Amino acid sequence: MTTTSQSKTEKQYIETASLSRTFIRRSFATLTVTLLVVFALVQTVPFALTIANSLKCRPVVQQRPQVFIPSPPFGVDCRTETGAALPAEATSTLFTFNPALEGYQRVFEYNLDVWFLNTVYYAVAITVLRLIFDSLAGYALARIRFPGNRVFFFIILGTMMIPGVVLLVPRFIILQQLGLLNTYQGVILTLGADAFGVFLMKQFFESIPPEIEEAAMVDGANRFVMFGRVILPMATPALTALAIFSFQGTWNNFMDLLIIVGGDASKHNLPLGLAQLRGQFGDTLEWNTFLAGAVIATIPLALLFFFFQRYFVEGISYTGLKG
Amino acid sequence: MKHLRLISLLTIFMLLFAVPALVAADDDDADGDEVRLVLAGWSSSTEETNTLNALLEEFTATTGIEVEWQISTDHRTQLQTAFASGTYPNVFYIDSSYLLDWVDAGVVAIGEDVVEDQDGFYEALLDIFTVGGTLYCPPKDFSTMALQFNQDLFDAAGLDYPTADWTWDDVYAAAEALTDPDAGVIGLVTPPELPRWLPFLHQNGGIIFDEITGEYAMNDEAALEALAFYISFSTDGIGGAPSVVDAGWGGEAFGEGRAAMAMEGNWVINYLLEDYPELNWGVVELPVGPVERATMAFTVCYGVGADNDFLEESWELVNFLTGEEGQLATTEVSFGPMPTRPSAAEAYVEVWLPRSEGRGFDAGDVEAFIAGAEYSYPWQLPVGFGPFVDAFNAALQRAFAGEITAEDVIAEAEAAAMEIMGN
């Protein structure tokens, strides 16, 4: 009996003493969450507005761009029977809008399917090539002693220090002389290996203890067997990170593609195609069409991120770089 | 070993598809039998793309000549890189603003003797594509500037709507009466850009280059007066750049109802009908200047490449597209540029009838843009005059802000012109 009451008072004592501390901790947590919510909103609102505006009729985009609550009827027509546009009031109120599919219908009248397939082709081909070449080069630089090992590494690293724009003109001229301008090969060969990937793989391979390879060597494995059977399987996390970076980077690549295949509309990727939707003079921008294209271009990457989120984060921690 | 095999396979595969590219690049031109033309240009809408595609199919069906249409994203840059590389399209759009550069570069074939039915075009437009007395290419379409006015704002201010015989003073007085700083409305939106001001210069009898001697002439009293008038809208607070009323361009300022009047080209019709269907507005010709009536023509032609394996076929295509039938077909879906043959002008007005039905715009008003064809001046400068435009625009912006006077702008522009011509 006594022990129970004693422990009870003790408990009460502790509780009273820590009440203020709990209060501070709770309010701190609330503050943190509030801040996080605010930042999350700041990050999400542009996406929400992109999606909302891609579903509006043009007059509504112009006059009520901030409205983001959809309301029935869905799939309204933006025009009268004669083809005249309906006023903003007809398809929206001050707080809600009637979703219309005009933007999506129109964006498919452009070559969206071609751009999409091209983008997938570039992204897959370049990612595969980068996995092969970057890991091979990274391994050689990390493990094999050959004359000029360090020089080669610094040359490769050096290319990362040169601003990309400086290389645009020489790259264009070389591709033109090789007859690779406006070809798929021109894009894929040029971007099929990159210094960043080599660097990433080299750093990773160096973190693997050499004893493992020595053990394999004792078992009679040559370099390639060792690389293929022992080292590569261990490098899966780095390879995944590299694959994700390459895929994402290639998917969104605008500048290189503009230089290499800018002259041939049938080889454009999504970013190049979307730029074309801006019209020749920029004044004629059809906002709903343009944003519908942007949404379609974003979906695959968003899905990729959703399913491989863990690897994205791991990848960032490997390199200390931002994706 | 599995990986090794995979790697070597992929490497071989990659080399395999790289090598044909190197070979294929050479024998592109060598194709003997089949005539295949490349047409390079831009498109402002899906409708325009579809119509041109249909026209090209018809052309192929009647002549057996294949045409590939390459849509440019940045036409001028892309064509200039193509010229530099030595292989360029057979037929390509040429905007009048850079015609002289391209003619000078020797990439444009002469059309003087091959362009058909030259009398059927607006003469002013043919003149634009005539260099040194030689016609290079037939006009594809054109745009002119006219005066747009917001009927609701005019009604609210109790003013009569503008008419085609308004003078500079009428525009100024109306702009003054329509300006409402509390409501954030300016009377007239005046973009600080050279081509927007040039109508005033020409209306006042001025010109950039003397037509006979070819000497720089934008430094006389007429230019000064016209410029001072244009700047006064901004400095008196009754007009100004689109940014003054938080708009990206004149059409947006006008559509939002923050500028009671604007002087845009016919590209504004589609924009306003599509994005601001409830707007009540009208169009009249630009005001009559102290000396004469004038507006600007922005126009594009179909140029034929000088270094061309299929010269004859290229002209056949161009004549087909600029002929009566081609012009009528493009007119039916043209949501901006006007046909270059007077015979298609009526069809252009009719295009707007269904699309403006039940809206606060009378399709008949587009006549004001068409009327400009007769008295328009080209937007065209000599080779290398890009920096001149930049210098003028920069100075004009400072003048709008009240930092410098019209005299200073004229002087800075002249200095820039002298530097270019001195080279």
Interface residues (C-beta under 8 A of the other chain):
Chain A: R58 P59 V61 Q62 Q63 T80 T82 G83 A84 A85 L86 P87 A88 E89 R106 E109 Y110 V128 L129 I132 L136 F172 Q176 L178 G179 L180 L181 T183 Q185 G186 I188 L189 G192 F224 V225 F227 G228 R229 L232 L258 G262 G263 D264 A265 H268 L272 A275 Q276 G279 Q280 F281 D283 T284 E286
Chain B: M1 K2 H3 L4 I7 L10 T11 M14 F17 A18 A21 L22 A24 A25 D26 W42 S43 S44 S45 T46 N50 Q70 I71 T73 D74 H75 Q78 T81 A82 S85 W249 G251 G255 W267 N270 Y271 L273 E274 D275 Y276 P277 E278 G336 P354 R355 S356 E357 G358 R359
